[in-house]
Amino acid sequence: MEQDAPKKTREQRHPEKQRRPDSPIARKPEWIRVKAPTSPGYHDTRKLMRNLNLATVCEEAACPNIGECWKVKHATFMILGETCTRACSFCNVATGQPDALDPMEPARVAIAVQKLGLKHVVITSVDRDDLEDGGAEQFIKVISEIRRLSPGTTIEILTPDFKDKGDAVEKVAKARPDVFNHNLETVPKLYPTIRPGARYFTSLELLNRVKKIDPTIFTKSGLMVGLGEDKIEIMQVMDDLRAANVDFLTIGQYLQPTPKHAPVARFVTPDEFKSYETIARAKGFLMVSASPLTRSSYHADADFEKMKQAREALIKAG
């Protein structure tokens, strides 16, 4: 019978945040509320994750779309363990000292992909600043194992920034994932408070390097809004991403996980998201997903097909 390990308390998951004053969690507007997951498909997916001892960003980051995605057995796998070495103020993934790498994790991820029958899979991870390569080799092994068991499955990776990790980006890119995603998350002025362990231009340069290594790999990045940025700053980030030849942009509403995390500055309206999508498409992105509930892997399979078609149309147009 399936049994879950005892859940970590907020204090155990985020010890570094406990001295921060609480920020009340704002009531969500109607357009962003979702129902609790109850479908048989959700429970089947959850059982498979437990049986194979796998982590998903769907659960660890408290994604609001988990019910919809798991209902159709679309899970986003989180490798390199469940504990992140960084402490971003927006993220619900546990922080602290990670465990040693699990050498069998790549094989178990591949088995899960095969059992779920995924045509397109998204693989993400925690940050592992403690590892010499930042976890690059584990990404490569996961890609290799999925291709061995499910050769028809397209693979999207959502990686850390591999800051100060030498040629880690080059090694992962040479494993030729179909999509290489790395999220900028927010505008440059908010990095010191929202993403203090990262550097805006390090993340931007990662995406640029991937395109230079292999122009056929689709590149992708994501932003959260509602953290205190303004529209002009978002448009500047769009320009920076296009200068790095990024193909796909996702924009979604930031949701505060606990009172110890960064507060929501405001809830961006659906009409504003439509405006962002229109602007981004005009700037030349092959694919744009912008809505309150958009997340990096939300509808990633369907969006990948649309992006392929957009590139093919562009090539035909000359």
N, C-alpha and C positions, 0 to 999 in steps of 0.2 A: 504494500500500500504506500502511496506517495506521502512523504512527510517532508515538510519544509524545515530548514534550520531556523532556530530562533532569530527573529528579526532584530537588527541592531537598533538601538534607540537613536534619537536625533543627536544626543550627546556623543554616542559612540561613532556615529557616521561622520560627524563634523566637529571634532573636538576643538579645532582651531577657531571656530566661530562662537564658542560659548561665552566669551567675554563681550561680545558685541551686544549693543542694546537691541531689543526686539523691535521689528517693524511690522505693524499689523498687516495681515494679508487682506488686500482689497477684495471686495465682492466682485465676482466675474460678471460681465454683461451677458445678456441672453445669447448673443451670437457666439459665445465661446464655451458654453457649458456642454458637457458630454455625459452620457449615461454610464453607469457602472457596468463593466463587462460581465456578461452572464451566459454567452452563447456556448454551445457544445464545442465549437471550433476553438474558442478561447481556452477552454479547459483542457482540450486535447493538446494544444500547443504548449500550454503551461506544464502539463505532465511530461511532455517530451523533454523540455528544458531541464526539469528536475531530474528525470531519469538519466540524462546524459551529463548532468552536473555542469550545465552551461549558464553563463550570464548573458543577459540581454540589456541593451541600453533602454529598451522599452520599459523594463521594470526599474532598473537602477536609477534612471533619470526621471522616473514618474511621468512618462509621456502620456498626454491626454488622449492619444489615438490608439492606445493599446487594445481596447475592445474591438475597434473596427478592423485593425490590422490582423490581430490574432484570430479573429473570427474566420478569416480566409487563410490562416496559417502563414502569414508574412511576419517573420520575426527578424529583428536586427541584432546580430550577435556582437557581444562585447568581449574582446579577447584581452589577454595579458593580466587576467585577474579582475577582482572587483574593487580594488583599492587604488585610488589615484594619488600620485605624489604631489599634485598641485592642489590649490584651494581657491578656485575661481568662485566669486561671490554669487554667481547665477546658477551653479550646477549642484544637482542633488546626489551625484555619485559620491560614495564614501571616500574620505581622504585619510592618509596616514602612511604607515610603512607597509608596502605590499609584500605578499608571500613570494616565494621562488616561482619561476615560470613552470608551468605544467607542460611537460613534453608531449603528453597525449592530447592536449587541447585541440591542435589542428585536426587530428583524425576525428575527434568527437564532433567538431563543428561540421566537418564534411559529411559525417553520417547523418546529422540533423538536417542538413540541406537536402540530402538525398531522400530522407524519410518524408520531409515536407513537400518534396516535389517542386522546389523553387526554380523558376526560370531565370530569376534575377535575385541576387542576394547582396545585402549590405553588411559589411564587416567593419566595426569600429573598435575602439579600445580606450582604456584609461591612459593617462600620461604615465610613462615609466622613466622618469629622469634618473632613476637609480641604475638603469641598465646602460651598458657601454654603447649599444646601438639604439637605445630608446624603444626597443621592441621590434625593430625592422625585420629581423630574421623570422620572428614568429608570424608576422604578416605574410612573408614570402612562403612559409611552410603551409599556412592556411590556404593561400591561393593555390598552391601546388596540390594539396589534398583534395580540395573541391574540384579542381580540374580532373583529377584522377577518377573520382567517384561520379561526378556529374559534369561530363565534358561539354554538355550543351548549355550549362548555366552561365549567364554573364555575371561578372563579379564587380561590385562597387566597394571601394574601401574609403573609410573616413578616418584619417590618421591624425595623430598628434603633430606638433610642429617639428619634432626631431631637432629641437634647438641644441646647438653645440654637439651634435652627434655625427660629425664628419660626413661621410658619403651615404648615410642611411637613406636619404630621399632617392638618390640614384639607384641604390640596390632595390628598393621597393618598386620604383618605376620600371625597372628592367624586368620585373616579374610580370609586367604587362596586364595589370587589372584593366577592365573595360572602362571604369570610371575611377578617377583619383580625386577624392573630395577632401578638402581641408577647410574648416570654417573660420572665417575672420571673426565671427560672432557679433562684433559691435564696431562702432566708429573709433578712430584713434584716440580722441580725448578721454574716452571712458576706460581705456585699457588699464590705467593705474588702479582703478577701483573695482572693475568688473573682471578683468583678466590679468591680474598682476604678474603672473609667472610667464606671460607671453609677451611678444613684441610684434606690433602690427606689421612692420616691414619684413620681419622674418617669415611670418605667415604668407604675406604677399609674394615674397621671393620664392617660397616653396612651390607655390602654384606655377609661377613663371618657369622655374627649373624643370618641372615635370613636362611642360609643353615643349621645352627645348630638347629634352632627352628623347621624347617620343611624341611628335605632334598628332599621332593618331589616337592617343589616349584622351578621352573626354575629361575635362577638368571641371570641378564644381566647388562652390563655396556657399556658405549660408550666413545670414544675419538675423539677429533678434532685434525687434523694435519695442519701444515702450520703456526704455531704460533711461531716457533723458537726452537722447539724440534729437537732432532736428532734420528736416527734409533735405536741406542743402548738404549736410554731412553724409547722409545716405547716398545722395546722388554722386558725391565725390568718391565714395567707396566703390560705387558702380563703375565710375571711370577708371579707378585704379585696377579693378578686376578685369575690365576690358583691355586695358593696357598690358595686362599679363596674359591675355588671350584665354581667359576663363570662359567656358561654354555655358555653364548652367548656374543660375543664381536662385537660392531659396530665401524667402523672407517670412518670418513668423513672429507672432506675439510672444514676448517674454512673460512667463508665469512664475511667480515667486513660490518656491517649494516649501519653505518654512519661514517663521518669523526672524530667523537669524540670517537669512539670505537677503540680497539686495531687493529693495521694494520696487514694485511696479510704479513707474512715474506716471504712466497713463495707458489706457487701453486704446489702441489704434483701431479705427473703424474699418469695416469691410470696404467702404468706398475708398479710403486712403490706400488700402492694400491694392485695390484695382489700379489706382493711380501709379503706385510703385511698379506694378507689373507692366503697365503701358510704357512708362519711362524706360524701364530696363530693356524691354524688347526693342524700343527705338534706338537704344545704345548698341544693339547688336548681339545680345546674348541669344544663343540657339534655343534655350529653354529657360523659362522663368516660372517659378511657383511661388505665389505670394498670397497668403491668406492668414487669418488669425491662428488657425491650427496647423499651418504648414510647419513641418519639421524636416530635417535633412533626408530622412529615409521614407517620408510619407509618400505613398504612391510612387515609390522609386522605380518600380518595374514598368508601369505605364509611361512614366515620364522619360525613362531611358529610350523606349521605342519612339516616342515623339521627338526626342533629341536626335536620334539616328536619322529619322525621316527629314528633319530640318537640315541636317548636314548634307544629306543626299540631294535635297532640293537646291541647296546653295551651290553644290558642285555642278549640278546640271545647268544651273543658271549662268555658270561661268564666272 
